[in-house]
């Protein structure tokens, strides 16, 4: 998994996650139709927050919703920071970022 991001002001982080289709994890999840495990997507958001050093504490993961299966590849994301609540959204790279395919909240 790779990622790149930028911070927009104090309240937003935007970027791109890349889940490499050749990663061997997808051979078993699921054979013939690879799907990114939800825990890996949540881990990617946590990694960005750690990298950006947002609230260096333990996090509480809440209400992550997966609106469709997410295949390996490139996805846009954003994290909106509102004090102790970080709203996370994942979008198809080709979309206009109006309809997220994954949403969730991470709290400190």
N, C-alpha and C positions, 0 to 999 in steps of 0.2 A: 504494500500500500504506500502510495506517495501522496503528498499534498503540497499545495502552495496557497498562500493567503495574504491578504492585506487588511490592515485595520483602518476603518473609516470613522474617524472621530473617536470618542470614548465609548461609543455604544454599539458598534457594529464590526463584525469580522466577516469578510467575504472571501471565498476562494474556490478551489477545485480539489476534489479527491480523485485519485486514480487507483482503482482496484485492478491490478494486473491479471488479465484473463489466463496467463500462463502459470499463475501461482498454483501450486499443487493442492492447496486446500479445496479448490473447486472440483477436483477429480472425484471427491466423495460427497460434495454438497452442491448439486446433485448430479450423478453421472448422466452425461448427455444434455443436461440443461442446467448449467452452473448458476447458482444463486449466492449472493453475498450474505453470509450469516448476519442477522440483525445485531448481534453482539459486536461484530467487527465494525459495523457502521457507527454504533455508539462509541466504540473505542476510538474511532477516527475523530469524532467530535471532542472527546476527552483529551486526546493528544494535542489538538489545536489549543484548547484552553490551557493545558499545561505549558505548551510552548510559549504562549502569550502571557503566561503567569497570571491568569485571572483567578483571583481568590484561591490562594494556595492552601486549600483545605480538602477534606473529604467531600465528595459530591454525592448528591441524591439524584437518582435518575427517575424521572416521572413521565408517564403518559406518552411513551414513544409509540407512534402509530406508523405502520407500514402499509401504505395504500395499494402497493403492488409489489411483486417480486422484483428485486433489484439484481440485474445481471452485472458481471464484472465489466469495468470500463471507466469512463470519466464522467464525473457528476459535479455540478456546481453546488455550493452550500453557502448558507449564511447563519450567523449566530448573532442574535440581538440581545445585548446585555442590559438588564434592568435591575440594578442593585444586586440582589442575591439570586436572581433568576436569569438563566440564559436560555432563550428560545432558539432551538436548532431546527433548521430546515434543509432538506436535500432535494435537488431538482435535477431533471434530465439536462444534460449539457446543451442539447439542442433546443430546449424550451425557452420561452420568454420569461421564465421565473415567476409565473403567476400561480401555478398549481404544484405545490411540493408533493413528492412521492413518499417522503418520510418527514415526520414532525415529532418533536419531543421537547421536554424541558429538563434542564439540569440545574439543580439548586445547590447552594453551598450549605 
